[in-house]
Amino acid sequence: MMTSHALSFDIHNWSSYSAAYHPRNVLVDKPKDPSSRWSSESNHSPQFITMKLRQPAVVNSITFGKYEKGHVCNMKKFLVYGGINENHMIELLSSGLNNDEKKETFSLRHTIQGKIFPCQYIKVVPTLSHGTNFNFSIWYVQLIGIDNPEVVRPRLKWFNNYREQEAIRLCLKHFRQKNYAEAFEALQKKSKVVLEDPLLTHLHTELVKNGNFEESENLIEKSARDGLLNQFISNQTYKSKWSPIHPLDGNGIQCSIQPGPRGGHQMCIDIEKQTLFLLGGWDGTKELADFWMYEIASGQWHCISDDMTSDGGPTARSCHKVCIDTKRRDMYLLGRFLDGTARGQIEVKSDFYRYDLDTGVWEVLSTDTHSDGGPHLIFDHQMLYDEISDKIFVFGGRILTNTHDDQTLEPLFSGLFSYHIQSKTWTKIREDPALSGMTPRSQQSTRARSGHSMLIDSNRRLLYVFAGQRGNKEYLSDFFSYHLDSGEVKAIHATSSDSTFPSPGFTQRATFDSQTNELFMLSGLSKEDKKEEIRNSFWICDMSTYKWSCVYRNENTGNQYWDKMHDVEPRPRFAHQLVYDHVNKVHYLFGGNPGRSTLKTRLDDFWSLRLHRIKLEDVVRNCRYFIRKLRYQELVKLDAISGLRYLQDQVSQVIDHSDKNEREEFESLASTLFHEKSPNTSSDEDEHSLTDATNDDQEILWRTYKSRTQVFDKLGDFFPQEMVQPTGDIVDFVNF
């Protein structure tokens, strides 16, 4: 078993001198010493430090220490590179730091093609500080990894062999692109290194060498049927489409029958019946006890009850939670908010309800879940059903007590509980460290909180928790998983393609799609640089790589803008509700608090959100367009009439004429008809075969070869990286 530990290193390089550190000194963790840091002279690139390990090691993670309080020079965004040679390193991490005093640990990339590789140099490159136009500071760095020679040596041998093989592949790529056929064949025969997947080699032969455009299209279509283009599609960014939903009457005419304005309400979706349920909330002056149902097929709202209490259900409430038992078609409700006055007048207890979705009957399961071994009365918690264990999991939420003047007291938060449906029993799984007196370990703590997001992946048996609020407006940005069977807790260190992440937030709303293994999050009340803001952004996290991407953002804050756009996109809000239909891939949003100057304002707008990626047929169509455009450009040099006919009959077929950009590019192709024909070409030629070139037309054939190679390289972008030739260029390694 390989054991990771802290690695020793020296500061090997630096971009600007800092009085705090001298060459080859080790960074020391002194959070109370304002001079104990590496500091750049400016915030202009390049600014970096390179750490040289005493010996090669597999570096798993990096930890950054900080000053005892937030600082304008703290790194808001940074990059980490690593490698055996300090002049040639690969990116290991793109991330950022919170502007606080807490250490942060990040996982570093340490595998290539599923194989572990070692590093001897680690370079940290700050790209943005928390203070505008301030220089960068790094207070402390710790590297965690494995430097046992018995472990590292075989990895180093593999890595060196891999680097040599990649160098040969780059040479092969260069020789083929330059049409040095003899050099290419000799090197490939001698080294026995494969440049790419045989399918791509076949495509190169047919397209570039033989000019067999029909067979090239056939190979693309076969690749699509075999699923080879699916990875490209999954790597593409979603495009979002918000649509307002206006309620209809029985005749399909727009009407006004729908739930009124509110925030802190609850919604859930019955996937089987394609029905949404909405319960309670706060309208700005009072708590609500109404119960609504929305039929997706008919587009109609139905009021199940004006007052759930009179039907044997719960009292008026907000900040409660519901979930659906998909096996028995029951809905469960737990929790509520009570203000200080109410808590001083009644005994604070946590009731627990079940509602039969088919019979419409409420049942009181408990009048005090705490006395049954469950949580205290809580609000702004999370509750989810796991069909495999047949349990409901409840985590977090602020605990309410009978003390009505507890605004000055330190708030208490509930831990992790489960409710077994068949036995009707509660189990306390984990208590909040503040209640138990435990000191949480940095990567094993399940710090309780309120207003957080919690999601369940029943297939992988994982519970995900992130964000929320704790203490006196302390906004959390941690992200961890809890294994439902083993109880193992793991900190998740997410990355981002552009170094931007969701801000620490309260009442962010998240959903999960187990089929695509993606987490979706709509922003709420966010905190950045000690300032609270109501953000309007929608994020996706790929849970296989933990990489965030923002697919929708609107930073407008003026009411004039949002009043104008009220039927185009939803205004920013918090205390809203978002549910997800994972079958039809649609999100539904209702209500919330827009945070206007008047505290009584709540929203009653209703929206659907659909996310779109490029479709497989469009990927194939784009590939065919590249091939047919190339063929047209070769034809038109030989015979303008034949070229025009091909443009109208064949290229036009693979154009989306409703797309402005595609249409304009297609129309611009006709301009090549007016170019002079290239010399030394005969009108009876159709396509070039590059294997039988004469001395007279070498220049023409080279241009043809080059243009075909460029199209081949474009087509390679649609295939998985492990199938194609290397992305680099050998000439880029030439130093001056």
C-alpha positions in Angstrom: 0.0 0.0 0.0 1.4 3.4 -1.0 1.3 6.0 1.8 1.4 9.8 1.1 3.3 12.2 3.3 4.7 15.7 3.2 7.5 16.2 0.7 10.6 18.4 1.2 11.5 21.0 -1.4 13.5 24.1 -2.0 12.4 27.2 -3.7 14.3 26.7 -7.0 13.2 29.7 -9.0 11.3 32.9 -8.6 10.1 35.6 -10.9 10.7 38.6 -8.6 12.7 39.0 -5.4 11.0 39.1 -2.0 12.8 40.1 1.1 10.9 37.5 3.1 12.6 34.6 1.3 16.0 34.0 -0.1 17.0 31.5 -2.8 16.6 27.8 -1.9 14.8 28.5 1.5 11.8 26.4 2.4 8.5 28.2 3.0 7.5 28.2 6.7 4.0 28.3 8.1 3.8 31.4 10.1 0.2 32.7 9.7 0.7 35.5 12.3 3.8 36.9 10.6 2.9 39.4 7.9 6.4 39.1 6.4 6.4 35.4 6.2 5.5 35.0 2.6 6.8 35.0 -1.0 5.7 38.2 -2.7 5.9 39.2 -6.3 7.1 42.7 -7.3 4.0 43.3 -9.4 0.9 41.6 -10.8 2.1 41.4 -14.3 3.0 38.1 -16.0 5.1 36.1 -15.6 5.1 35.8 -11.8 5.7 32.3 -10.3 7.7 30.2 -7.9 9.2 26.8 -8.8 9.7 24.2 -6.1 12.4 21.6 -6.7 11.8 18.3 -4.8 14.8 16.7 -3.2 14.0 13.6 -5.4 11.3 12.7 -7.9 7.9 11.9 -6.3 4.3 11.3 -7.1 2.7 14.5 -5.9 -0.9 13.9 -4.9 -2.0 17.3 -3.5 -0.9 20.8 -2.6 -1.9 22.8 0.5 -1.7 26.6 0.7 -1.4 28.3 4.1 -2.5 31.9 4.6 -2.2 34.9 6.8 -4.2 35.0 10.0 -6.9 37.1 8.2 -8.0 37.9 4.7 -5.4 39.8 2.6 -5.6 41.7 -0.7 -2.5 39.9 -2.0 -4.0 36.4 -1.5 -4.3 34.4 -4.8 -7.8 34.5 -6.1 -6.8 32.4 -9.1 -3.7 30.3 -9.9 -2.2 27.5 -11.9 0.0 24.7 -10.9 2.4 22.9 -13.3 4.7 19.9 -12.7 7.3 17.8 -14.4 10.7 16.1 -14.4 12.3 19.1 -16.2 11.6 22.6 -15.1 11.5 23.9 -18.7 8.8 21.4 -19.8 5.9 21.0 -17.4 2.3 20.1 -17.8 -0.7 21.7 -16.0 -1.7 19.9 -12.8 -4.3 22.2 -11.5 -6.3 25.4 -12.2 -8.1 26.8 -9.2 -8.4 29.6 -6.7 -8.2 30.5 -3.0 -10.8 32.0 -0.7 -9.8 35.2 1.0 -9.8 34.0 4.5 -7.3 32.5 7.1 -8.2 28.8 6.4 -5.7 26.5 4.8 -6.9 24.9 1.5 -5.9 21.6 0.0 -6.2 20.7 -3.7 -5.8 17.4 -5.5 -3.1 17.5 -8.2 -3.3 15.6 -11.5 -0.8 12.7 -11.2 -1.9 10.3 -13.9 -1.6 10.2 -17.7 -3.6 7.7 -19.7 -4.4 6.0 -16.3 -0.8 5.7 -15.4 0.8 7.4 -12.4 3.7 9.8 -13.2 6.2 11.5 -10.9 7.5 15.1 -10.8 10.6 16.8 -9.5 9.5 20.4 -10.2 6.2 22.0 -9.1 5.5 25.6 -10.4 2.8 27.8 -8.9 1.7 30.6 -11.2 -0.6 33.3 -9.6 -2.9 34.9 -12.2 -5.2 37.1 -10.1 -5.1 38.5 -6.5 -8.1 39.3 -4.4 -7.2 43.0 -4.3 -7.5 44.8 -7.7 -4.0 45.6 -9.1 -2.2 44.2 -6.1 0.8 41.9 -6.3 0.7 38.2 -5.3 1.6 36.6 -2.0 2.1 32.9 -1.2 2.3 32.4 2.5 3.0 28.7 2.8 3.0 25.7 0.6 2.9 22.0 1.5 3.2 19.2 -1.1 1.8 15.8 -0.2 2.9 12.7 -2.1 5.1 9.6 -2.3 8.8 9.7 -2.7 9.6 6.1 -1.8 12.2 5.1 -4.4 10.7 1.6 -4.7 7.4 3.1 -5.6 8.7 6.1 -7.7 11.4 4.3 -9.7 9.0 2.1 -11.9 6.7 5.1 -12.4 9.7 7.2 -13.4 10.9 4.5 -15.9 7.4 4.4 -17.4 7.2 8.2 -17.6 10.5 8.5 -19.3 9.5 5.8 -21.8 6.2 7.6 -22.3 8.0 10.9 -23.0 10.3 9.3 -25.5 7.4 7.7 -27.2 5.6 11.0 -27.4 8.7 12.6 -28.8 8.7 10.0 -31.6 5.0 10.5 -32.2 5.6 14.3 -32.6 8.4 13.5 -35.1 6.0 11.2 -37.0 3.3 13.8 -37.0 5.8 16.4 -38.3 7.1 14.1 -41.1 3.6 13.3 -42.2 2.4 16.9 -42.2 5.4 17.8 -44.3 4.9 14.8 -46.6 8.3 13.4 -45.8 7.0 9.9 -46.6 10.3 8.1 -46.6 11.4 9.6 -43.2 8.0 8.8 -41.8 8.0 5.2 -42.9 11.6 4.6 -41.7 11.0 6.0 -38.3 7.8 4.1 -37.8 9.4 0.9 -38.9 12.4 1.4 -36.7 10.6 2.6 -33.5 7.4 0.5 -33.9 5.6 3.5 -32.4 2.0 3.9 -33.5 1.0 7.5 -34.4 -2.7 7.1 -33.9 -5.7 4.7 -34.0 -5.8 2.7 -37.3 -9.2 4.2 -38.1 -7.6 7.7 -38.2 -4.7 6.4 -40.3 -7.2 4.9 -42.7 -9.0 8.3 -42.8 -5.7 10.1 -43.5 -4.9 7.7 -46.4 -8.3 8.2 -48.0 -8.6 11.9 -47.5 -5.1 13.3 -47.7 -3.3 10.8 -50.0 -6.0 9.5 -52.2 -8.5 12.4 -52.2 -11.3 9.8 -51.7 -13.9 12.1 -50.3 -16.8 9.7 -50.4 -14.9 7.1 -48.4 -13.8 9.8 -45.9 -17.5 10.6 -45.2 -18.3 6.9 -44.8 -15.5 6.6 -42.2 -17.0 9.6 -40.3 -20.5 8.1 -40.3 -19.1 4.7 -39.2 -17.3 6.5 -36.3 -20.6 8.1 -35.3 -22.4 4.7 -35.3 -19.6 3.2 -33.2 -19.9 6.0 -30.6 -16.5 7.5 -31.2 -17.8 11.0 -31.4 -19.8 10.9 -28.2 -16.9 12.1 -26.0 -16.6 15.2 -28.1 -20.3 15.9 -27.5 -20.0 15.4 -23.8 -17.1 17.8 -23.6 -19.1 20.6 -25.2 -20.5 23.4 -23.1 -24.3 23.5 -22.7 -26.4 26.3 -24.0 -29.3 27.3 -21.7 -32.8 28.3 -22.7 -35.2 29.8 -20.2 -38.9 29.8 -21.0 -41.7 31.4 -18.9 -44.6 29.1 -18.0 -48.0 30.7 -18.0 -50.8 28.7 -16.4 -53.6 27.5 -18.7 -57.3 26.7 -18.0 -59.1 23.6 -19.2 -59.4 24.9 -22.7 -55.7 25.7 -23.0 -56.2 29.4 -22.6 -53.9 31.4 -20.3 -55.4 32.1 -16.9 -54.4 33.5 -13.5 -54.9 30.3 -11.4 -51.5 29.6 -9.8 -49.8 29.8 -6.5 -49.2 33.4 -5.3 -45.8 35.1 -4.5 -43.6 33.3 -2.0 -40.2 32.3 -0.9 -39.0 29.5 1.4 -41.6 27.2 -0.1 -41.0 23.6 -1.2 -41.4 21.8 -4.5 -40.9 18.2 -5.6 -41.6 16.3 -8.8 -43.4 13.1 -9.4 -41.5 11.8 -12.4 -43.9 8.9 -13.0 -47.0 11.1 -13.2 -45.2 14.1 -14.6 -46.6 16.3 -11.8 -45.1 19.1 -9.6 -46.1 19.7 -6.0 -45.7 23.0 -4.2 -46.3 23.5 -0.5 -46.3 26.5 1.8 -43.7 29.3 2.0 -43.6 32.9 3.2 -45.4 35.6 1.1 -43.6 38.5 2.8 -46.1 39.0 5.6 -47.3 35.6 6.7 -46.5 31.8 6.4 -48.7 29.8 4.0 -50.5 26.5 4.4 -51.7 26.0 0.8 -50.9 22.9 -1.3 -50.7 23.0 -5.1 -50.2 20.5 -8.0 -49.0 21.3 -11.5 -49.7 18.9 -14.4 -46.9 19.3 -16.9 -48.8 17.8 -19.8 -51.8 20.1 -19.5 -49.9 23.1 -18.2 -52.5 23.6 -15.4 -52.2 24.4 -11.7 -54.7 22.8 -9.3 -55.1 23.9 -5.7 -55.2 20.6 -3.7 -55.8 22.5 -0.5 -56.1 26.1 0.7 -55.2 24.9 4.2 -53.3 21.7 4.7 -54.0 21.8 8.4 -57.8 21.4 8.0 -57.1 18.3 5.8 -55.0 16.7 8.6 -51.7 18.0 7.3 -49.0 20.3 8.6 -49.6 23.9 9.7 -48.5 26.9 7.7 -44.8 27.0 7.4 -41.7 28.0 5.5 -38.1 26.7 5.2 -39.3 23.1 5.5 -38.2 20.2 3.3 -40.0 17.5 1.4 -39.0 14.4 -0.6 -40.8 11.5 -2.4 -40.6 7.8 -1.7 -40.6 6.6 -5.3 -41.4 3.0 -4.3 -44.6 3.7 -2.3 -45.4 7.0 -3.9 -45.4 8.9 -0.6 -44.2 12.4 0.1 -42.5 13.2 3.4 -42.3 16.7 5.1 -40.0 17.8 7.9 -39.0 21.0 9.6 -40.2 24.7 9.7 -39.1 28.1 10.7 -40.4 29.8 13.9 -39.5 33.4 14.7 -38.5 34.4 18.3 -42.0 35.4 19.3 -43.6 32.2 18.2 -40.9 30.2 20.1 -41.7 32.1 23.2 -45.3 31.2 23.1 -45.4 27.5 22.1 -43.4 24.4 22.9 -40.9 23.9 20.1 -41.2 20.4 18.6 -40.4 18.8 15.3 -43.4 17.2 13.6 -43.0 14.8 10.7 -45.7 14.0 8.0 -46.4 11.6 5.2 -48.7 12.3 2.3 -50.0 9.6 0.0 -49.7 10.9 -3.6 -52.4 8.6 -4.9 -55.1 8.8 -2.1 -54.4 12.4 -1.0 -54.3 11.4 2.7 -52.0 13.0 5.3 -50.5 11.0 8.2 -48.7 12.4 11.3 -45.6 10.1 11.8 -44.3 12.0 14.7 -45.1 15.1 16.8 -41.5 15.3 18.0 -38.8 13.6 16.0 -36.1 14.5 18.5 -37.8 12.3 21.2 -37.8 9.5 18.6 -34.1 9.7 18.0 -34.2 12.1 15.1 -33.3 15.7 14.6 -34.5 18.7 16.6 -36.9 21.2 15.0 -34.8 22.5 12.1 -35.1 24.8 9.1 -33.1 25.3 5.9 -31.9 21.7 6.1 -31.8 19.1 3.3 -33.8 15.8 3.0 -33.4 13.1 0.3 -34.7 9.6 -0.3 -32.5 6.7 -1.2 -34.4 3.9 -2.8 -31.7 1.2 -2.3 -31.5 1.5 1.4 -35.1 2.6 1.7 -34.1 5.4 3.9 -34.5 9.2 4.1 -31.3 11.1 4.9 -31.5 14.5 6.6 -28.5 16.8 7.0 -27.9 20.2 8.5 -30.4 22.9 9.2 -30.4 25.4 12.0 -31.8 24.1 15.3 -34.6 26.0 16.9 -35.0 26.1 20.7 -37.6 27.5 23.1 -35.3 30.4 23.8 -37.0 33.2 21.8 -34.2 35.8 22.4 -31.4 33.6 21.0 -30.3 36.0 18.3 -27.3 36.9 20.4 -26.4 33.2 21.0 -24.1 31.1 18.8 -26.5 29.1 16.5 -26.6 25.4 16.6 -26.8 23.2 13.6 -28.1 19.7 13.1 -26.0 16.7 11.9 -26.7 13.8 9.7 -29.7 11.5 10.4 -31.4 8.7 8.6 -35.0 7.5 8.8 -35.7 3.9 7.9 -39.2 3.8 6.2 -40.2 0.2 6.9 -39.2 0.2 10.6 -40.1 3.9 11.1 -37.0 4.5 13.1 -34.5 7.3 13.2 -30.7 6.9 13.5 -28.2 9.6 14.3 -25.2 9.0 11.9 -23.0 12.1 12.6 -23.4 14.9 15.0 -22.1 18.4 14.2 -18.6 18.8 15.8 -19.7 21.9 17.7 -22.4 19.9 19.5 -20.1 16.9 20.3 -17.1 18.9 21.3 -15.0 17.2 18.5 -12.3 19.0 16.7 -12.9 18.2 13.0 -10.1 17.0 10.8 -9.6 19.0 7.7 -10.7 16.3 5.2 -13.0 14.2 7.4 -15.4 16.8 8.9 -19.1 17.0 8.0 -19.5 20.5 9.3 -23.3 21.1 9.6 -24.8 24.2 8.0 -28.0 25.6 6.7 -29.2 26.8 3.3 -26.8 24.3 1.7 -27.1 21.9 -1.2 -27.3 18.1 -0.8 -27.6 15.6 -3.6 -27.8 11.8 -3.7 -26.2 9.4 -6.2 -27.9 6.1 -5.3 -25.9 4.2 -8.0 -22.5 5.2 -6.6 -23.9 5.3 -3.0 -22.7 8.8 -2.5 -24.3 11.8 -0.7 -22.9 15.2 -1.9 -22.9 18.3 0.2 -21.6 21.8 -0.7 -22.0 25.5 0.2 -24.4 26.9 2.8 -24.1 29.2 5.8 -22.9 28.7 9.3 -22.4 31.0 12.3 -22.6 34.8 11.9 -23.1 35.0 8.1 -20.2 32.6 7.5 -20.6 31.4 3.9 -19.1 28.0 3.2 -17.5 26.9 0.0 -16.5 23.3 0.9 -17.6 20.3 -1.1 -17.6 16.8 0.3 -19.1 13.3 -0.3 -20.4 10.8 2.2 -20.6 7.2 1.3 -24.0 5.9 2.3 -22.8 2.3 3.0 -19.2 2.7 4.4 -19.6 6.1 6.0 -16.4 7.4 4.4 -16.2 11.2 4.0 -14.1 12.7 1.2 -13.3 16.3 0.5 -13.9 17.2 -3.1 -11.5 19.7 -4.7 -13.2 20.8 -7.8 -11.5 22.4 -10.8 -12.6 24.7 -13.6 -11.6 25.2 -17.2 -11.4 29.0 -16.8 -10.5 29.2 -13.1 -13.9 30.5 -12.1 -16.1 28.8 -9.5 -19.5 29.3 -7.9 -19.1 31.8 -5.1 -19.8 30.6 -1.5 -23.6 30.8 -1.3 -26.8 30.4 0.7 -29.9 28.8 -0.7 -28.2 27.8 -3.9 -30.4 25.2 -5.5 -28.8 22.0 -6.9 -30.0 19.0 -8.8 -28.3 15.8 -10.0 -28.6 13.6 -13.1 -27.3 10.1 -12.4 -27.4 9.2 -16.1 -25.0 11.9 -17.2 -23.2 12.1 -13.7 -23.7 15.9 -13.7 -24.5 18.2 -10.9 -26.5 21.4 -11.8 -26.6 24.5 -9.6 -28.6 27.7 -9.8 -27.1 30.5 -7.7 -28.8 32.2 -4.8 -27.5 34.6 -2.1 -23.7 34.7 -2.7 -20.8 36.2 -0.8 -17.6 37.3 -2.5 -14.9 39.5 -0.9 -17.2 40.0 2.2 -20.0 41.4 0.1 -23.4 39.7 -0.2 -24.9 39.7 -3.7 -27.9 37.9 -5.3 -26.3 36.3 -8.3 -28.0 35.0 -11.5 -25.9 32.1 -12.8 -26.3 28.4 -13.6 -23.4 26.0 -13.2 -22.7 22.4 -14.1 -20.1 20.1 -12.4 -19.0 17.0 -14.2 -18.8 14.6 -11.2 -16.4 12.3 -13.0 -13.7 15.0 -13.0 -15.2 17.5 -10.5 -14.9 20.3 -13.1 -17.2 23.3 -12.9 -18.4 25.2 -15.9 -20.8 28.2 -16.0 -23.4 27.9 -18.8 -25.6 30.9 -17.9 -24.8 34.2 -16.2 -26.4 37.6 -16.0 -24.8 40.2 -13.7 -27.5 42.9 -14.3 -28.8 44.2 -11.0 -31.1 47.1 -12.0 -34.8 46.7 -11.6 -35.3 48.6 -14.9 -33.5 45.8 -16.8 -35.3 43.0 -15.1 -38.7 44.6 -15.5 -38.0 44.8 -19.2 -36.8 41.2 -19.4 -39.4 39.6 -17.1 -40.7 37.4 -19.9 -37.2 36.4 -21.3 -35.2 35.2 -18.3 -35.7 35.0 -14.5 -34.4 37.8 -12.3 -31.8 37.0 -9.6 -33.3 35.6 -6.4 -32.8 33.4 -3.3 -35.1 31.2 -1.2 -36.5 29.9 -4.5 -37.2 26.3 -5.5 -35.8 24.3 -8.4 -36.7 20.7 -9.3 -35.4 18.5 -12.2 -37.1 16.1 -14.5 -34.2 13.8 -15.3 -36.2 11.9 -17.8 -37.1 14.8 -20.1 -34.0 16.9 -19.0 -36.0 19.9 -17.8 -35.6 22.1 -14.8 -38.5 24.0 -13.2 -38.1 27.2 -11.1 -40.8 28.9 -9.0 -40.8 32.0 -6.8 -38.2 33.3 -4.4 -37.0 36.5 -2.8 -35.6 39.1 -5.3 -33.9 41.0 -2.5 -35.4 44.3 -3.3 -35.5 47.2 -0.9 -38.9 46.2 0.5 -38.7 43.1 2.6 -42.3 42.1 1.7 -41.5 41.5 -2.0 -41.7 37.9 -3.2 -42.0 36.4 -6.7 -44.6 34.1 -8.3 -43.0 33.6 -11.7 -42.7 30.1 -13.1 -39.9 29.0 -15.5 -38.5 26.0 -17.4 -34.9 25.6 -18.2 -33.6 23.3 -21.0 -29.9 22.7 -21.6 -28.8 22.0 -25.2 -25.6 20.5 -26.5 -24.6 19.9 -30.1 -26.4 16.7 -31.4 -24.6 13.8 -33.0 -26.2 14.4 -36.4 -24.9 18.0 -36.3 -21.4 16.7 -35.5 -21.5 14.4 -38.5 -23.0 17.2 -40.6 -20.1 19.5 -39.6 -17.5 16.9 -40.5 -19.1 16.3 -43.9 -19.2 20.0 -44.4 -15.4 20.3 -43.9 -14.8 17.4 -46.4 -17.2 18.8 -49.0 -15.9 22.3 -48.6 -12.4 21.0 -49.3 -13.6 19.1 -52.4 -15.4 22.1 -53.7 -12.3 24.3 -53.3 -10.3 21.7 -55.3 -13.0 21.4 -58.0 -13.5 25.1 -58.5 -9.8 25.5 -59.4 -10.2 23.0 -62.2 -13.7 23.8 -63.5 -15.8 26.7 -62.3 -19.1 25.2 -63.6 -18.5 21.8 -62.0 -17.5 23.6 -58.8 -20.7 25.7 -58.7 -22.8 22.7 -59.4 -21.2 20.8 -56.5 -21.6 23.8 -54.2 -25.3 24.0 -55.0 -26.1 20.3 -54.9 -23.7 18.8 -52.3 -22.3 21.4 -50.0 -25.7 23.0 -49.6 -27.1 19.7 -48.2 -24.8 19.9 -45.1 -25.5 23.6 -44.3 -28.0 24.7 -41.7 -29.5 27.6 -43.6 -31.4 28.8 -40.6 -28.1 29.4 -38.8 -26.8 32.9 -39.8 -23.1 32.1 -39.4 -23.4 28.9 -41.5 -25.5 30.6 -44.1 -23.0 33.5 -44.5 -20.0 31.2 -44.7 -21.8 29.1 -47.4 -22.6 32.2 -49.4 -19.0 33.4 -49.1 -17.7 30.2 -50.8 -19.1 31.3 -54.1 -16.5 34.1 -54.1 -13.8 31.5 -54.9 -15.4 31.2 -58.3 -14.0 34.5 -59.3 -10.4 33.7 -58.4 -8.0 33.0 -61.2 -7.5 29.3 -61.9 -4.2 27.9 -60.7 -1.7 27.3 -63.5 -0.6 23.9 -64.7 -4.0 22.4 -64.1 -6.1 20.7 -66.8 -9.9 20.9 -66.9 -10.4 17.2 -67.3 -8.9 16.5 -63.9 -11.3 15.9 -61.0 -9.2 15.0 -57.9 -5.5 14.7 -57.3 -3.9 11.4 -56.3 -0.8 12.5 -54.3 1.0 9.3 -54.8 1.8 9.9 -58.5 3.1 13.5 -58.7 5.3 14.7 -61.5 8.0 17.4 -61.1 5.9 20.0 -62.9 3.0 20.0 -60.5 4.9 19.4 -57.2 4.0 22.9 -55.9 0.4 22.5 -56.7 0.2 19.1 -55.1 2.0 20.3 -52.0 -0.7 23.0 -51.6 -3.4 20.4 -52.0 -1.7 18.1 -49.5 -1.4 20.9 -47.0 -5.0 21.9 -47.3 -6.2 18.3 -47.0 -3.9 17.9 -43.9 -5.5 20.9 -42.3 -9.0 19.4 -42.8 -7.8 16.0 -41.4 -6.5 17.8 -38.3 -9.9 19.5 -37.9 -11.6 16.1 -38.1 -9.3 14.8 -35.4 -10.8 17.3 -33.0 -14.0 15.3 -32.9 -12.3 12.0 -31.8 -11.1 11.0 -28.3 -7.7 12.3 -27.5 -6.3 8.8 -27.0 -7.1 8.0 -30.7 -5.5 10.9 -32.4 -2.0 12.2 -33.1 -0.3 14.4 -30.5 -1.7 17.9 -30.2 1.7 19.6 -29.9 4.1 20.7 -32.7 7.7 19.6 -32.6 8.9 23.0 -33.8 7.5 24.6 -30.6 10.3 22.9 -28.7 13.0 24.9 -30.5 14.5 27.4 -28.1 16.2 30.6 -29.1 
